[in-house]
Amino acid sequence: MFDNSWRSCYFGIKCSCVKVMLMNRLLQRAVQTGNKFEIIYLDARNHVSQRIIRVHGVQGTAVTAFCFTRRRIRTFKQDRILSIRPIRHWAYGA
């Protein structure tokens, strides 16, 4: 069984309370900006997957987002998000 007590995060912080706070900030920013984020997700059957999402809302510990992998709106549990990071968009030109 996968031990979810220690989750890595984009910032590399190991303290769970700080990670939860940072994840909440990232998710709220994602709702406001509409930017894409990459997550590593652990499902109920302990399968790990990598997803690209656009967050629509956060209610309690439920994250509603469009999942580009599944091509539909999905609900993710925050405690099953192992890692989250923004997708950087690079500008080319002068």
All heavy atoms as an XYZ file, in Angstrom:
780
protein
N       0.835     -1.179      0.000
C       0.000      0.000      0.000
C       0.882      1.246      0.000
O       1.930      1.275      0.615
C      -0.910     -0.029      1.215
C      -1.822      1.138      1.313
S      -3.346      0.611      2.101
C      -4.346      1.959      1.688
N       0.440      2.266     -0.684
C       1.190      3.505     -0.824
C       1.034      4.371      0.418
O      -0.068      4.580      0.893
C       0.691      4.263     -2.055
C       1.514      5.456     -2.387
C       2.700      5.313     -3.089
C       1.117      6.713     -2.006
C       3.456      6.412     -3.409
C       1.866      7.815     -2.310
C       3.051      7.655     -3.014
N       2.136      4.857      0.947
C       2.099      5.726      2.124
C       1.953      7.168      1.669
O       2.865      7.734      1.088
C       3.371      5.553      2.943
C       3.407      6.440      4.170
O       2.354      6.995      4.532
O       4.480      6.572      4.764
N       0.791      7.757      1.899
C       0.475      9.101      1.444
C       0.770     10.153      2.510
O       0.439     11.305      2.356
C      -0.998      9.160      1.032
C      -1.304     10.384      0.200
O      -0.410     11.052     -0.300
N      -2.571     10.680      0.055
N       1.409      9.782      3.623
C       1.642     10.731      4.705
C       2.703     11.765      4.350
O       2.709     12.859      4.868
C       2.039      9.995      5.985
O       3.235      9.288      5.771
N       3.617     11.431      3.471
C       4.667     12.334      3.039
C       4.485     12.564      1.560
O       4.722     11.693      0.749
C       6.016     11.687      3.305
C       7.214     12.514      3.013
C       8.044     13.050      3.935
C       7.761     12.877      1.745
N       9.068     13.712      3.321
C       8.918     13.625      1.966
C       7.394     12.662      0.436
C       9.697     14.145      0.949
C       8.168     13.187     -0.582
C       9.300     13.917     -0.316
N       4.000     13.737      1.201
C       3.776     14.040     -0.211
C       4.790     15.067     -0.678
O       5.036     16.046      0.002
C       2.370     14.600     -0.421
C       1.294     13.604     -0.109
C      -0.051     14.148     -0.452
N      -0.354     15.269      0.427
C      -1.381     16.078      0.264
N      -2.196     15.900     -0.741
N      -1.607     17.063      1.093
N       5.359     14.832     -1.835
C       6.250     15.834     -2.403
C       5.388     16.936     -2.996
O       4.216     16.736     -3.284
C       7.133     15.228     -3.486
O       6.352     14.833     -4.580
N       5.957     18.072     -3.155
C       5.213     19.154     -3.796
C       6.155     19.931     -4.693
O       7.365     19.724     -4.683
C       4.552     20.062     -2.768
S       5.708     21.081     -1.841
N       5.600     20.825     -5.430
C       6.355     21.624     -6.388
C       7.503     22.357     -5.706
O       8.561     22.522     -6.259
C       5.406     22.612     -7.066
C       6.076     23.571     -7.995
C       6.607     23.110     -9.194
C       6.179     24.909     -7.692
C       7.235     23.980    -10.069
C       6.800     25.781     -8.560
C       7.325     25.318     -9.748
O       7.928     26.175    -10.601
N       7.303     22.779     -4.468
C       8.297     23.563     -3.759
C       9.286     22.704     -2.986
O      10.200     23.213     -2.383
C       7.609     24.542     -2.809
C       6.723     25.506     -3.527
C       5.359     25.316     -3.551
C       7.246     26.584     -4.216
C       4.535     26.192     -4.226
C       6.429     27.455     -4.896
C       5.074     27.263     -4.906
N       9.095     21.382     -2.965
C      10.009     20.492     -2.270
C       9.913     20.581     -0.759
O      10.841     20.216     -0.058
N       8.799     21.054     -0.236
C       8.626     21.218      1.205
C       8.028     19.946      1.772
O       7.067     19.408      1.241
C       7.736     22.437      1.503
C       8.425     23.701      0.995
C       7.423     22.535      2.986
C       7.574     24.924      1.025
N       8.589     19.463      2.882
C       8.172     18.187      3.438
C       7.166     18.323      4.577
O       6.569     17.352      4.981
C       9.389     17.403      3.907
C      10.312     17.038      2.778
C      11.526     16.310      3.270
C      12.475     16.039      2.121
N      13.700     15.399      2.560
N       6.956     19.493      5.113
C       6.006     19.687      6.213
C       4.588     19.644      5.649
O       4.221     20.449      4.807
C       6.258     21.017      6.891
S       5.027     21.441      8.130
N       3.791     18.703      6.112
C       2.468     18.496      5.516
C       1.553     19.704      5.669
O       0.807     20.028      4.764
C       1.811     17.248      6.101
O       1.615     17.404      7.478
N       1.602     20.415      6.819
C       0.700     21.558      6.997
C       1.068     22.696      6.048
O       0.196     23.348      5.496
C       0.692     22.021      8.445
S       2.297     22.534      9.079
N       2.351     22.909      5.840
C       2.788     23.948      4.907
C       2.445     23.544      3.483
O       1.998     24.362      2.688
C       4.305     24.218      5.057
C       4.802     25.169      3.977
C       4.608     24.771      6.433
N       2.618     22.272      3.157
C       2.286     21.794      1.811
C       0.810     21.976      1.506
O       0.452     22.378      0.408
C       2.661     20.326      1.650
C       4.124     20.094      1.507
C       4.448     18.691      1.086
C       3.764     17.705      1.974
N       4.098     16.319      1.674
N      -0.036     21.662      2.461
C      -1.478     21.824      2.256
C      -1.806     23.286      2.014
O      -2.580     23.620      1.110
C      -2.272     21.249      3.453
C      -3.732     21.637      3.374
C      -2.116     19.740      3.515
N      -1.198     24.169      2.790
C      -1.431     25.609      2.628
C      -0.967     26.064      1.238
O      -1.680     26.787      0.545
C      -0.699     26.386      3.713
C      -0.942     27.880      3.655
S      -0.080     28.769      4.953
C       1.611     28.572      4.432
N       0.220     25.622      0.816
C       0.725     26.011     -0.505
C      -0.119     25.432     -1.628
O      -0.371     26.097     -2.626
C       2.184     25.581     -0.656
C       3.188     26.369      0.180
C       4.570     25.753      0.071
C       3.213     27.819     -0.237
N      -0.574     24.189     -1.459
C      -1.430     23.583     -2.472
C      -2.740     24.352     -2.587
O      -3.217     24.607     -3.693
C      -1.707     22.113     -2.166
C      -2.500     21.437     -3.283
S      -2.889     19.715     -3.006
C      -1.275     18.994     -2.929
N      -3.311     24.742     -1.462
C      -4.550     25.528     -1.490
C      -4.343     26.845     -2.224
O      -5.192     27.265     -3.006
C      -5.068     25.771     -0.078
C      -5.689     24.534      0.519
O      -6.146     23.652     -0.187
N      -5.699     24.463      1.832
N      -3.209     27.496     -1.976
C      -2.909     28.750     -2.681
C      -2.767     28.522     -4.181
O      -3.284     29.296     -4.984
C      -1.632     29.372     -2.134
C      -1.807     30.039     -0.816
C      -0.552     30.751     -0.427
N      -0.643     31.272      0.925
C       0.376     31.776      1.575
N       1.565     31.827      1.010
N       0.219     32.240      2.800
N      -2.044     27.457     -4.548
C      -1.888     27.151     -5.971
C      -3.232     26.867     -6.629
O      -3.507     27.341     -7.734
C      -0.973     25.937     -6.161
C       0.516     26.183     -6.153
C       1.271     24.863     -6.213
C       0.920     27.072     -7.301
N      -4.089     26.113     -5.945
C      -5.396     25.776     -6.512
C      -6.279     27.014     -6.627
O      -6.975     27.185     -7.627
C      -6.069     24.698     -5.667
C      -5.406     23.319     -5.748
C      -5.982     22.399     -4.684
C      -5.557     22.718     -7.133
N      -6.242     27.897     -5.634
C      -7.020     29.132     -5.717
C      -6.511     30.012     -6.858
O      -7.295     30.616     -7.580
C      -6.982     29.888     -4.388
C      -7.745     29.203     -3.278
C      -9.211     28.966     -3.635
O      -9.857     29.768     -4.301
N      -9.728     27.833     -3.187
N      -5.188     30.074     -7.015
C      -4.617     30.844     -8.125
C      -5.025     30.226     -9.459
O      -5.320     30.927    -10.423
C      -3.099     30.891     -8.007
C      -2.475     31.798     -9.065
C      -1.004     31.923     -8.892
N      -0.375     30.664     -9.292
C       0.922     30.450     -9.270
N       1.733     31.369     -8.820
N       1.415     29.299     -9.671
N      -5.072     28.906     -9.500
C      -5.474     28.215    -10.725
C      -6.912     28.556    -11.100
O      -7.229     28.730    -12.278
C      -5.319     26.704    -10.555
N      -7.792     28.649    -10.108
C      -9.190     29.016    -10.371
C      -9.247     30.440    -10.925
O      -9.952     30.708    -11.902
C     -10.038     28.913     -9.077
C     -11.417     29.508     -9.282
C     -10.138     27.465     -8.619
N      -8.483     31.341    -10.329
C      -8.525     32.752    -10.730
C      -7.921     32.995    -12.108
O      -8.437     33.793    -12.883
C      -7.789     33.610     -9.699
C      -8.460     33.635     -8.353
C      -7.578     34.244     -7.272
O      -6.418     34.562     -7.494
N      -8.140     34.389     -6.083
N      -6.831     32.316    -12.420
C      -6.115     32.591    -13.676
C      -6.568     31.722    -14.838
O      -6.396     32.110    -15.990
C      -4.600     32.374    -13.497
O      -4.358     30.999    -13.190
C      -4.032     33.277    -12.420
N      -7.089     30.524    -14.541
C      -7.462     29.610    -15.612
C      -6.276     28.911    -16.250
O      -6.416     28.257    -17.287
N      -5.095     29.029    -15.628
C      -3.895     28.391    -16.167
C      -3.953     26.882    -15.977
O      -4.647     26.372    -15.102
C      -2.638     28.931    -15.483
C      -2.365     30.370    -15.851
O      -2.839     30.869    -16.863
N      -1.595     31.048    -15.026
N      -3.173     26.188    -16.775
C      -3.074     24.735    -16.670
C      -2.052     24.363    -15.602
O      -1.058     25.070    -15.406
C      -2.630     24.120    -17.994
C      -3.636     24.244    -19.096
C      -3.074     23.599    -20.354
C      -3.998     23.762    -21.527
N      -3.416     23.167    -22.749
N      -2.324     23.245    -14.942
C      -1.413     22.704    -13.941
C      -1.196     21.230    -14.216
O      -2.084     20.546    -14.723
C      -1.987     22.879    -12.532
C      -1.810     24.268    -11.986
C      -2.564     25.323    -12.456
C      -0.875     24.520    -11.004
C      -2.394     26.598    -11.976
C      -0.698     25.799    -10.509
C      -1.458     26.843    -10.983
N      -0.014     20.756    -13.872
C       0.287     19.335    -13.950
C       0.179     18.765    -12.538
O       0.700     19.358    -11.591
C       1.701     19.117    -14.475
C       2.105     17.663    -14.489
C       3.558     17.489    -14.862
O       4.410     18.246    -14.347
O       3.836     16.597    -15.666
N      -0.514     17.646    -12.403
C      -0.601     16.983    -11.109
C      -0.166     15.529    -11.257
O      -0.264     14.947    -12.325
C      -2.015     17.041    -10.482
C      -3.043     16.296    -11.344
C      -2.444     18.474    -10.219
C      -4.403     16.124    -10.667
N       0.332     15.000    -10.162
C       0.538     13.562    -10.022
C      -0.535     13.129     -9.043
O      -0.642     13.676     -7.938
C       1.939     13.223     -9.480
C       3.035     13.861    -10.343
C       2.119     11.707     -9.354
C       3.063     13.390    -11.779
N      -1.371     12.179     -9.458
C      -2.574     11.828     -8.698
C      -2.586     10.352     -8.350
O      -2.242      9.501     -9.174
C      -3.816     12.193     -9.518
C      -5.105     12.107     -8.738
C      -5.401     13.040     -7.762
C      -6.013     11.090     -8.974
C      -6.581     12.962     -7.035
C      -7.191     11.005     -8.251
C      -7.464     11.946     -7.290
O      -8.634     11.861     -6.579
N      -2.988     10.057     -7.136
C      -3.141      8.689     -6.653
C      -4.629      8.391     -6.556
O      -5.341      9.018     -5.763
C      -2.488      8.542     -5.278
C      -2.574      7.173     -4.622
C      -1.712      6.172     -5.374
C      -2.145      7.271     -3.172
N      -5.133      7.461     -7.371
C      -6.572      7.180     -7.342
C      -6.930      6.221     -6.206
O      -6.064      5.768     -5.453
C      -7.074      6.680     -8.699
C      -6.593      5.297     -9.076
O      -6.057      4.561     -8.220
O      -6.758      4.927    -10.258
N      -8.195      5.913     -6.087
C      -8.699      5.076     -4.990
C      -8.129      3.660     -5.026
O      -8.096      2.977     -4.006
C     -10.221      5.027     -5.026
N      -7.667      3.225     -6.201
C      -7.080      1.883     -6.332
C      -5.557      1.899     -6.221
O      -4.892      0.943     -6.590
C      -7.482      1.273     -7.670
C      -8.956      1.005     -7.762
C      -9.274      0.310     -9.077
N     -10.622      0.688     -9.468
C     -10.995      0.986    -10.688
N     -10.145      0.945    -11.671
N     -12.241      1.310    -10.957
N      -5.028      3.041     -5.746
C      -3.583      3.241     -5.582
C      -2.807      3.226     -6.892
O      -1.643      2.857     -6.931
C      -2.987      2.229     -4.599
C      -3.364      2.541     -3.178
O      -3.608      3.693     -2.842
N      -3.434      1.528     -2.353
N      -3.450      3.645     -7.989
C      -2.762      3.822     -9.265
C      -2.322      5.278     -9.369
O      -3.125      6.188     -9.162
C      -3.676      3.481    -10.445
C      -4.091      2.057    -10.469
N      -5.403      1.675    -10.554
C      -3.366      0.914    -10.413
C      -5.480      0.362    -10.547
N      -4.251     -0.126    -10.455
N      -1.087      5.479     -9.721
C      -0.542      6.826     -9.864
C      -0.640      7.240    -11.323
O      -0.333      6.454    -12.215
C       0.929      6.870     -9.395
C       1.531      8.248     -9.617
C       1.031      6.485     -7.929
N      -1.096      8.477    -11.558
C      -1.175      8.988    -12.923
C      -0.733     10.440    -12.968
O      -0.801     11.157    -11.974
C      -2.593      8.851    -13.482
O      -3.493      9.626    -12.732
N      -0.277     10.844    -14.129
C       0.106     12.228    -14.370
C      -1.018     12.864    -15.180
O      -1.455     12.303    -16.186
C       1.409     12.268    -15.148
C       1.885     13.645    -15.479
C       3.201     13.610    -16.258
O       3.727     12.557    -16.577
N       3.704     14.778    -16.572
N      -1.481     14.030    -14.741
C      -2.601     14.704    -15.410
C      -2.263     16.165    -15.673
O      -1.548     16.788    -14.902
C      -3.866     14.678    -14.544
C      -4.267     13.338    -13.969
C      -4.890     12.446    -15.020
N      -5.379     11.219    -14.431
C      -6.633     10.993    -14.064
N      -7.539     11.927    -14.215
N      -6.976      9.827    -13.560
N      -2.813     16.691    -16.733
C      -2.805     18.129    -17.004
C      -4.240     18.581    -16.787
O      -5.169     18.029    -17.383
C      -2.353     18.454    -18.443
C      -0.969     17.855    -18.736
C      -2.383     19.963    -18.686
C       0.145     18.409    -17.918
N      -4.428     19.574    -15.908
C      -5.780     20.014    -15.556
C      -5.913     21.525    -15.646
O      -4.917     22.257    -15.581
C      -6.185     19.546    -14.132
C      -5.280     20.169    -13.067
C      -6.186     18.026    -14.041
C      -5.746     19.947    -11.641
N      -7.144     21.981    -15.788
C      -7.515     23.394    -15.631
C      -8.579     23.419    -14.549
O      -9.671     22.888    -14.724
C      -8.039     23.980    -16.939
C      -8.449     25.439    -16.775
C      -8.719     26.135    -18.081
N      -7.429     26.445    -18.714
C      -7.146     26.189    -19.988
N      -8.040     25.635    -20.768
N      -5.974     26.492    -20.492
N      -8.243     24.019    -13.415
C      -9.104     23.983    -12.236
C     -10.296     24.915    -12.426
O     -10.140     26.078    -12.787
C      -8.317     24.376    -10.959
C      -9.211     24.339     -9.741
C      -7.121     23.451    -10.771
N     -11.490     24.386    -12.163
C     -12.719     25.182    -12.240
C     -13.163     25.648    -10.868
O     -13.765     26.705    -10.748
C     -13.845     24.374    -12.883
C     -13.629     24.113    -14.333
N     -14.605     23.632    -15.154
C     -12.551     24.269    -15.138
C     -14.143     23.506    -16.380
N     -12.891     23.878    -16.388
N     -12.897     24.843     -9.839
C     -13.316     25.227     -8.499
C     -12.764     24.307     -7.434
O     -12.367     23.179     -7.705
N     -12.746     24.836     -6.215
C     -12.316     24.067     -5.050
C     -13.392     24.228     -3.992
O     -13.765     25.347     -3.638
C     -10.961     24.565     -4.506
C     -10.544     23.772     -3.272
C      -9.893     24.517     -5.571
N     -13.909     23.103     -3.530
C     -14.938     23.132     -2.498
C     -14.558     22.120     -1.430
O     -14.613     20.909     -1.676
C     -16.303     22.816     -3.084
C     -17.442     23.124     -2.155
C     -18.766     23.126     -2.898
O     -18.913     22.505     -3.942
N     -19.741     23.819     -2.342
N     -14.119     22.625     -0.273
C     -13.622     21.735      0.764
C     -12.343     21.080      0.277
O     -11.387     21.753     -0.085
N     -12.334     19.757      0.234
C     -11.158     19.031     -0.254
C     -11.362     18.507     -1.675
O     -10.513     17.779     -2.183
C     -10.827     17.850      0.679
O     -11.938     16.963      0.705
C     -10.497     18.328      2.074
N     -12.452     18.882     -2.314
C     -12.737     18.437     -3.681
C     -12.288     19.506     -4.684
O     -12.612     20.681     -4.547
C     -14.221     18.158     -3.850
N     -11.557     19.069     -5.680
C     -11.081     19.953     -6.747
C     -11.775     19.539     -8.037
O     -11.618     18.415     -8.503
C      -9.546     19.834     -6.917
C      -9.062     20.721     -8.051
C      -8.829     20.148     -5.622
N     -12.563     20.452     -8.592
C     -13.232     20.203     -9.866
C     -12.391     20.843    -10.958
O     -12.051     22.024    -10.869
C     -14.647     20.795     -9.869
O     -15.366     20.255     -8.768
C     -15.373     20.464    -11.156
N     -12.044     20.034    -11.962
C     -11.158     20.536    -13.011
C     -11.425     19.813    -14.319
O     -11.898     18.680    -14.322
C      -9.706     20.326    -12.600
N     -11.109     20.510    -15.422
C     -11.113     19.833    -16.709
C      -9.799     19.084    -16.810
O      -8.718     19.662    -16.666
C     -11.240     20.814    -17.869
C     -11.279     20.124    -19.198
C     -12.465     19.590    -19.667
C     -10.125     19.976    -19.959
C     -12.511     18.924    -20.890
C     -10.151     19.318    -21.174
C     -11.355     18.790    -21.640
N      -9.870     17.782    -17.054
C      -8.689     16.932    -17.190
C      -8.410     16.735    -18.676
O      -9.242     16.176    -19.395
C      -8.921     15.586    -16.490
S      -7.559     14.429    -16.711
N      -7.268     17.217    -19.143
C      -6.917     17.092    -20.552
C      -6.558     15.648    -20.906
O      -6.666     15.257    -22.064
C      -5.772     18.046    -20.896
C      -6.207     19.488    -20.894
C      -6.143     20.246    -19.738
C      -6.711     20.079    -22.039
C      -6.557     21.563    -19.726
C      -7.134     21.397    -22.045
C      -7.058     22.144    -20.882
N      -6.159     14.862    -19.924
C      -5.858     13.451    -20.161
C      -7.131     12.674    -20.474
O      -7.184     11.895    -21.422
C      -5.164     12.842    -18.927
O      -4.021     13.631    -18.610
C      -4.747     11.410    -19.172
N      -8.167     12.878    -19.673
C      -9.437     12.168    -19.847
C     -10.412     12.925    -20.751
O     -11.453     12.409    -21.115
C     -10.106     11.929    -18.492
C      -9.278     11.128    -17.532
C      -9.279      9.663    -17.902
N      -8.654      8.880    -16.861
C      -7.500      8.252    -17.006
N      -6.863      8.309    -18.136
N      -6.983      7.569    -16.004
N     -10.100     14.191    -21.032
C     -10.926     15.065    -21.886
C     -12.330     15.267    -21.334
O     -13.310     15.257    -22.080
C     -10.985     14.538    -23.313
C      -9.662     14.528    -23.988
C      -9.805     14.178    -25.440
N      -8.515     13.702    -25.908
C      -8.365     12.721    -26.761
N      -9.404     12.109    -27.271
N      -7.167     12.350    -27.121
N     -12.411     15.445    -20.040
C     -13.702     15.732    -19.394
C     -13.474     16.339    -18.020
O     -12.380     16.305    -17.490
C     -14.568     14.491    -19.293
C     -13.989     13.395    -18.427
C     -14.872     12.200    -18.346
N     -15.104     11.740    -19.702
C     -15.669     10.611    -20.034
N     -16.093      9.798    -19.112
N     -15.841     10.253    -21.283
N     -14.537     16.893    -17.472
C     -14.467     17.461    -16.121
C     -14.423     16.324    -15.120
O     -15.222     15.391    -15.190
C     -15.650     18.408    -15.864
C     -15.529     19.630    -16.780
C     -15.696     18.831    -14.391
C     -16.651     20.608    -16.681
N     -13.466     16.416    -14.201
C     -13.276     15.395    -13.178
C     -13.204     16.053    -11.813
O     -12.933     17.247    -11.692
C     -11.960     14.630    -13.403
C     -11.783     14.022    -14.770
C     -12.741     12.898    -15.020
N     -12.423     11.778    -14.152
C     -12.324     10.531    -14.531
N     -12.542     10.212    -15.778
N     -12.041      9.581    -13.677
N     -13.454     15.261    -10.781
C     -13.298     15.726     -9.406
C     -12.135     14.961     -8.782
O     -12.095     13.736     -8.833
C     -14.583     15.498     -8.600
O     -15.651     16.215     -9.224
C     -14.428     15.985     -7.162
N     -11.200     15.712     -8.232
C     -10.022     15.142     -7.595
C     -10.063     15.450     -6.105
O     -10.463     16.550     -5.713
C      -8.739     15.740     -8.187
C      -8.598     15.533     -9.669
C      -9.011     16.501    -10.565
C      -8.057     14.361    -10.160
C      -8.882     16.320    -11.927
C      -7.923     14.160    -11.526
C      -8.334     15.137    -12.411
N      -9.633     14.510     -5.282
C      -9.522     14.746     -3.842
C      -8.144     15.338     -3.572
O      -7.134     14.813     -4.036
C      -9.679     13.438     -3.063
C     -11.070     12.866     -3.137
C     -11.150     11.637     -2.274
C     -12.568     11.086     -2.270
N     -12.670      9.915     -1.388
N      -8.129     16.434     -2.807
C      -6.858     17.107     -2.536
C      -5.848     16.199     -1.861
O      -4.659     16.267     -2.175
C      -7.090     18.331     -1.650
C      -7.341     19.579     -2.418
C      -7.286     20.806     -1.532
O      -6.569     20.843     -0.540
N      -8.055     21.798     -1.887
N      -6.295     15.342     -0.968
C      -5.341     14.490     -0.252
C      -4.743     13.403     -1.142
O      -3.803     12.725     -0.740
C      -5.961     13.885      0.996
C      -7.136     12.964      0.714
O      -7.696     13.017     -0.392
O      -7.502     12.197      1.623
N      -5.257     13.249     -2.356
C      -4.703     12.278     -3.305
C      -3.829     12.935     -4.368
O      -3.272     12.256     -5.218
C      -5.828     11.481     -3.964
C      -6.564     10.599     -2.982
C      -7.566      9.727     -3.714
N      -8.168      8.769     -2.822
C      -7.617      7.595     -2.504
N      -6.460      7.257     -2.987
N      -8.240      6.775     -1.686
N      -3.723     14.255     -4.328
C      -2.813     14.961     -5.233
C      -1.430     14.905     -4.598
O      -1.186     15.491     -3.550
C      -3.263     16.415     -5.472
C      -4.633     16.436     -6.154
C      -2.222     17.149     -6.309
C      -5.227     17.825     -6.312
N      -0.533     14.159     -5.220
C       0.796     13.950     -4.667
C       1.738     15.096     -4.994
O       2.639     15.407     -4.226
C       1.387     12.637     -5.190
C       0.550     11.384     -4.945
C       1.225     10.174     -5.568
C       0.319     11.178     -3.459
N       1.522     15.721     -6.146
C       2.374     16.804     -6.590
C       1.574     17.705     -7.521
O       0.711     17.229     -8.247
C       3.587     16.213     -7.325
O       4.414     17.233     -7.810
N       1.882     18.997     -7.481
C       1.211     19.946     -8.365
C       2.216     21.013     -8.766
O       3.046     21.433     -7.956
C      -0.029     20.576     -7.695
C      -0.745     21.523     -8.653
C       0.334     21.261     -6.393
C      -2.105     21.992     -8.162
N       2.145     21.401    -10.044
C       3.005     22.494    -10.506
C       2.337     23.181    -11.690
O       1.629     22.543    -12.474
C       4.388     22.001    -10.885
C       4.445     21.197    -12.139
C       5.875     20.755    -12.454
N       5.916     20.058    -13.724
C       6.199     20.637    -14.883
N       6.472     21.915    -14.938
N       6.212     19.934    -15.993
N       2.567     24.481    -11.793
C       1.997     25.197    -12.942
C       2.719     24.817    -14.224
O       3.903     24.504    -14.211
C       2.232     26.675    -12.592
C       3.308     26.683    -11.571
C       3.284     25.359    -10.882
N       1.988     24.821    -15.319
C       2.568     24.618    -16.651
C       3.058     25.965    -17.123
O       2.284     26.925    -17.215
C       1.516     24.045    -17.636
C       0.936     22.731    -17.129
C       2.103     23.917    -19.033
C       1.906     21.592    -17.130
N       4.312     26.056    -17.408
C       4.904     27.318    -17.855
C       4.671     27.485    -19.354
O       4.891     26.567    -20.130
C       6.392     27.360    -17.563
C       6.719     27.227    -16.105
C       6.413     28.504    -15.392
N       6.789     28.370    -13.992
C       6.207     29.008    -13.021
N       5.225     29.836    -13.275
N       6.583     28.854    -11.778
N       4.267     28.681    -19.748
C       4.115     29.021    -21.151
C       5.262     29.941    -21.529
O       5.481     30.972    -20.906
C       2.782     29.730    -21.398
C       1.613     28.859    -21.083
N       1.169     27.880    -21.925
C       0.808     28.813    -20.006
C       0.144     27.274    -21.391
N      -0.104     27.811    -20.221
N       6.004     29.533    -22.513
C       7.181     30.297    -22.922
C       6.828     31.217    -24.087
O       6.182     30.814    -25.027
C       8.312     29.352    -23.336
C       8.695     28.443    -22.226
C       8.330     27.146    -22.068
C       9.459     28.775    -21.078
N       8.838     26.641    -20.908
C       9.533     27.619    -20.275
C      10.102     29.930    -20.640
C      10.233     27.596    -19.076
C      10.785     29.894    -19.453
C      10.856     28.744    -18.686
N       7.263     32.444    -23.990
C       7.053     33.408    -25.055
C       8.294     33.419    -25.949
O       9.419     33.499    -25.466
C       6.807     34.804    -24.476
N       8.079     33.322    -27.239
C       9.174     33.351    -28.190
C       9.174     34.692    -28.915
O       8.145     35.301    -29.094
C       9.042     32.220    -29.214
C       9.154     30.853    -28.579
C       8.022     30.109    -28.279
C      10.397     30.333    -28.252
C       8.115     28.857    -27.701
C      10.509     29.090    -27.661
C       9.376     28.360    -27.389
O       9.477     27.132    -26.806
N      10.313     35.116    -29.332
C      10.411     36.353    -30.090
C      11.383     37.322    -29.448
O      12.143     36.999    -28.550
N      11.327     38.558    -29.909
C      12.295     39.566    -29.460
C      12.064     40.046    -28.091
O      11.196     40.126    -27.421
C      12.262     40.744    -30.414
